[in-house]
Amino acid sequence: MRKLAGPMAAAMLLLAACSGEEPKTAAGSKGTVNLDIHAWVGYEAQAAVLAYLLERELGYKVNLRKMKEDDSWRDFADGKVDVIVENWGHPHLKKEFIEQKKVALSAGLTGNKGVIGWYVPEWMVKKYPGITDYRNLNKYKDLFRTQKTGDLGQILDGDPTFVTNDEALVKNLGLNYKVVYSGSEAALIKAAQEATKNRTPLLMYFYEPQWLFTKVKLVKVALPPYAVGCDADPAKVACDYPPYLLDKIVSKRFATSGGKAYELVRNFSWTNDDQNAVASDMINEKMTAEQAAARWVAENKIVWKDWIPR
């Protein structure tokens, strides 16, 4: 178990005060849970809360490992990973590792409602009529030109491993734009903050749940409406992203032998607001993931108490 010090110790005292109980420690671990961390803060927030409860309430040791999404799925077979706490669709990975190789399965929904799309700062909506209709984007493409795009407008994406159809959308919708990858969620957030503060044009790929929406006003661009099957062929996608009911993925081995740890993962379910609260503490209050998790646990026993196996 990780040591607690400074703000973390204070958070534990807060937890004890709220619950009326002494902080728990694991007197002899009941086992180890391998939990992967993916490259966005909302995921890390959810993983932190699960890890905190696994350790403090159930007495497990938790190994946290930063990995790319595809690599995590490949490691289910050999036991290097037990849990992916937030999965955004990935039907091709589900087909390969759940249906064909049978080394993983879904452990139920996280409770979060996922949205992916294109966004502009709110100030642009007021200044440029119709800019949130994709059919008008070519008219405004010069606003979004950069050194990387030349005569084309720029759509700023994040990590190229994130779920994205943007290159196909640009081509299939006949848009005079180029997708540029910023490389990370942090870069997208910085771009949105600067575009809002400095009133510089920005068209960006982004998603919810995300703490940034509590600080910066962004407006979603209306792409052609999503319909079931419109994204079946990745090369021909010409519609908006589907709504995502995010789920948890676990190894089949963990599901059959993980005991109460698996039950807790399966029972876990919270809201976008819950996730954003933890993520915001990590970013805006400069808390570690564990400190932010401790604060949320201390303040939300009514939410998580029913997750704990009897």
C-alpha positions in Angstrom: 0.0 0.0 0.0 1.2 3.5 -0.8 2.3 5.6 2.2 0.2 8.6 3.3 1.7 11.9 4.2 1.0 15.6 4.3 -2.3 16.5 2.5 -3.0 12.8 2.1 -2.9 12.2 5.8 -5.3 15.2 6.3 -7.6 13.7 3.7 -7.6 10.4 5.7 -8.5 12.3 8.9 -11.4 13.9 7.0 -12.6 10.5 5.8 -12.5 9.2 9.4 -14.4 12.2 10.7 -17.1 11.8 8.0 -17.5 8.1 8.6 -17.1 7.9 12.3 -14.5 5.2 11.9 -10.7 4.9 12.2 -9.0 4.9 8.8 -8.5 1.3 7.6 -5.3 -0.3 6.6 -4.6 -3.6 4.9 -3.2 -5.9 7.5 -1.9 -8.5 5.0 -3.0 -7.9 1.4 -5.8 -10.1 0.1 -4.2 -10.1 -3.3 -3.0 -7.8 -6.1 -5.2 -6.0 -8.7 -3.4 -4.8 -11.8 -5.2 -1.7 -13.0 -4.0 0.2 -16.1 -4.1 4.0 -16.5 -5.0 5.5 -19.9 -4.0 9.0 -21.1 -6.8 11.2 -19.9 -7.5 12.7 -16.5 -11.1 11.5 -16.2 -9.8 7.9 -16.5 -7.1 8.5 -13.9 -9.7 10.0 -11.6 -11.9 6.9 -11.8 -8.9 4.6 -11.4 -7.8 6.5 -8.3 -11.2 6.1 -6.6 -11.3 2.4 -7.4 -7.7 1.8 -6.3 -8.4 3.8 -3.1 -11.4 1.7 -2.2 -9.7 -1.6 -3.2 -6.9 -0.8 -0.8 -8.6 1.0 2.1 -11.9 -0.8 2.2 -11.0 -4.3 1.0 -7.3 -4.7 1.8 -6.0 -5.4 -1.7 -2.7 -4.1 -3.2 -3.2 -2.2 -6.4 -0.6 -1.9 -9.1 -1.1 1.1 -11.4 0.5 1.0 -14.8 0.3 3.7 -17.5 -0.4 2.1 -20.9 -1.9 2.9 -24.3 -5.4 1.6 -24.8 -4.6 -1.1 -27.4 -1.6 -2.4 -25.4 -3.8 -2.9 -22.4 -6.2 -5.2 -24.2 -3.3 -7.2 -25.5 -2.1 -7.9 -22.0 -5.3 -9.5 -20.7 -4.2 -12.9 -21.9 -1.0 -13.1 -19.8 -2.4 -11.5 -16.6 -0.4 -8.2 -16.9 -3.7 -6.3 -16.6 -6.9 -7.1 -14.7 -9.0 -4.0 -15.2 -9.5 -1.2 -17.7 -11.8 1.2 -15.8 -13.2 3.3 -18.7 -13.7 1.9 -22.2 -14.9 4.1 -25.0 -16.5 1.6 -27.4 -13.7 -0.1 -29.3 -15.9 -2.7 -31.0 -12.9 -4.1 -32.9 -11.1 -4.8 -29.6 -14.2 -6.3 -28.0 -14.6 -8.6 -31.0 -11.0 -9.7 -30.9 -10.4 -10.1 -27.1 -13.9 -10.8 -25.8 -15.6 -12.7 -28.6 -12.7 -14.4 -30.4 -9.9 -14.9 -27.9 -12.2 -15.0 -24.9 -9.6 -13.5 -22.5 -11.7 -10.5 -21.4 -15.3 -9.4 -20.7 -17.3 -6.3 -19.9 -17.9 -5.7 -16.2 -20.8 -3.4 -16.7 -21.3 0.3 -17.2 -19.4 3.0 -15.4 -22.4 5.3 -15.2 -20.7 7.9 -17.3 -22.2 9.3 -20.5 -19.5 9.8 -23.1 -19.7 12.4 -25.9 -17.1 12.9 -28.6 -17.3 15.7 -31.1 -15.9 19.0 -32.5 -16.0 22.1 -30.4 -15.4 25.8 -30.7 -15.0 28.5 -28.0 -18.4 30.1 -27.1 -17.2 33.5 -28.1 -16.9 32.3 -31.7 -20.5 31.2 -31.8 -21.6 34.8 -31.0 -19.2 36.4 -33.5 -19.6 34.0 -36.5 -23.2 33.0 -37.2 -23.7 29.4 -38.2 -20.2 28.3 -37.3 -21.6 25.3 -35.3 -23.1 23.9 -38.5 -20.6 21.7 -40.3 -22.0 22.9 -43.6 -20.7 26.4 -42.9 -17.2 25.3 -41.9 -15.7 25.8 -45.4 -16.9 29.4 -45.3 -14.9 29.9 -42.1 -11.8 27.8 -42.9 -9.5 30.8 -43.2 -10.1 31.5 -39.5 -8.5 28.2 -38.6 -5.5 28.2 -40.9 -2.1 27.5 -39.2 1.5 27.0 -40.3 0.8 23.3 -40.2 -2.2 23.4 -42.6 -1.3 26.0 -45.2 -4.5 27.0 -47.1 -6.6 24.5 -45.2 -8.3 25.0 -41.9 -7.1 23.1 -38.9 -9.0 20.6 -36.7 -7.0 20.0 -33.6 -7.1 16.5 -32.3 -5.4 15.0 -29.2 -3.4 11.8 -28.9 -3.6 9.8 -32.2 -4.5 6.7 -30.2 -7.8 8.2 -29.0 -11.0 7.1 -30.6 -11.3 9.4 -33.6 -13.0 9.4 -37.1 -11.8 13.0 -37.9 -9.7 12.3 -40.9 -12.4 10.3 -42.6 -15.0 13.0 -41.6 -13.0 15.7 -43.2 -12.7 13.8 -46.5 -16.2 12.4 -46.6 -17.9 15.7 -45.7 -15.8 17.6 -48.3 -14.3 19.9 -45.8 -11.2 22.0 -46.6 -9.5 21.1 -43.4 -6.6 19.1 -42.1 -6.4 17.1 -38.8 -3.4 18.0 -36.7 -2.6 15.9 -33.6 -1.6 17.9 -30.6 -0.4 14.7 -28.9 -2.3 14.7 -25.6 -5.3 15.7 -23.6 -3.2 18.3 -21.8 -2.4 20.0 -25.1 -6.1 20.1 -26.1 -7.0 21.7 -22.7 -4.3 24.3 -23.0 -5.4 25.2 -26.6 -9.0 25.6 -25.4 -8.0 27.8 -22.5 -5.8 30.0 -24.6 -8.4 30.3 -27.4 -10.9 31.5 -24.8 -8.6 33.9 -23.0 -7.0 35.4 -26.1 -10.1 35.1 -28.4 -8.1 33.2 -31.0 -10.0 30.8 -33.3 -10.0 27.1 -32.5 -11.8 24.1 -33.9 -11.0 21.0 -31.8 -11.8 17.4 -31.1 -12.9 17.0 -27.5 -15.1 14.9 -25.2 -17.2 14.7 -22.1 -17.0 13.9 -19.2 -14.2 16.4 -18.8 -13.6 18.8 -15.9 -12.7 21.6 -18.4 -16.4 22.2 -19.1 -16.7 23.6 -15.6 -14.1 26.3 -16.3 -14.3 27.0 -20.1 -17.3 27.4 -22.3 -17.2 25.3 -25.4 -19.9 24.7 -28.0 -20.3 21.5 -29.9 -20.4 21.6 -33.7 -23.4 19.9 -35.3 -22.2 17.1 -37.6 -24.6 14.9 -39.6 -26.7 13.0 -37.0 -25.5 9.7 -35.9 -27.5 6.6 -36.9 -26.8 3.0 -36.1 -24.4 1.6 -38.6 -23.3 4.9 -40.1 -19.8 4.4 -38.7 -19.6 0.7 -39.6 -16.9 1.3 -42.3 -14.2 3.6 -40.7 -13.2 4.8 -44.2 -16.7 5.9 -45.1 -17.8 7.6 -41.9 -19.8 10.8 -42.6 -21.8 11.1 -39.4 -21.3 12.3 -35.8 -19.9 10.1 -33.1 -22.3 7.8 -31.3 -23.3 8.4 -27.7 -21.1 6.3 -25.5 -22.2 4.4 -22.5 -18.8 3.8 -21.1 -18.0 0.4 -19.6 -15.3 -1.4 -17.6 -13.3 -4.2 -19.1 -11.7 -7.0 -17.1 -9.7 -10.1 -17.8 -11.7 -13.3 -17.7 -9.3 -14.7 -15.1 -10.0 -11.7 -12.8 -13.7 -12.1 -13.3 -13.6 -15.7 -12.2 -11.0 -15.5 -9.4 -10.9 -11.8 -8.4 -13.3 -12.3 -5.5 -14.5 -9.1 -3.8 -12.1 -7.0 -5.9 -14.0 -8.0 -9.0 -17.4 -7.5 -7.3 -16.3 -3.9 -6.4 -15.2 -3.2 -10.0 -18.5 -4.6 -11.3 -20.6 -2.6 -8.7 -18.8 0.7 -9.5 -21.2 3.3 -11.0 -21.0 7.1 -10.8 -21.9 10.2 -12.8 -20.0 12.6 -15.1 -20.2 15.2 -12.2 -18.5 12.7 -9.8 -15.7 12.1 -12.3 -15.3 15.8 -13.1 -15.1 16.6 -9.3 -12.1 14.3 -8.8 -10.4 15.3 -12.0 -10.8 19.0 -11.2 -9.2 18.5 -7.8 -6.3 16.8 -9.5 -5.8 19.6 -12.0 -7.1 22.8 -10.4 -6.3 22.1 -6.7 -3.0 20.4 -7.6 -3.9 17.3 -5.6 -2.4 13.9 -6.4 -4.8 11.3 -7.8 -4.9 9.6 -4.4 -5.5 12.8 -2.5 -8.4 13.7 -4.8 -9.8 10.2 -4.5 -9.6 10.4 -0.7 -11.5 13.7 -0.7 -14.2 12.3 -2.9 -14.6 9.1 -0.8 -14.8 11.2 2.4 -17.6 13.3 0.9 -19.6 10.7 -1.0 -20.0 7.6 1.3 -23.7 7.5 0.3 -22.6 6.9 -3.3 -19.9 4.2 -2.8 -21.0 2.3 0.3 -23.3 0.1 -1.8 -20.4 -0.8 -4.1 -18.5 -2.6 -1.3 -19.2 -6.4 -1.3 -20.6 -7.9 1.9 
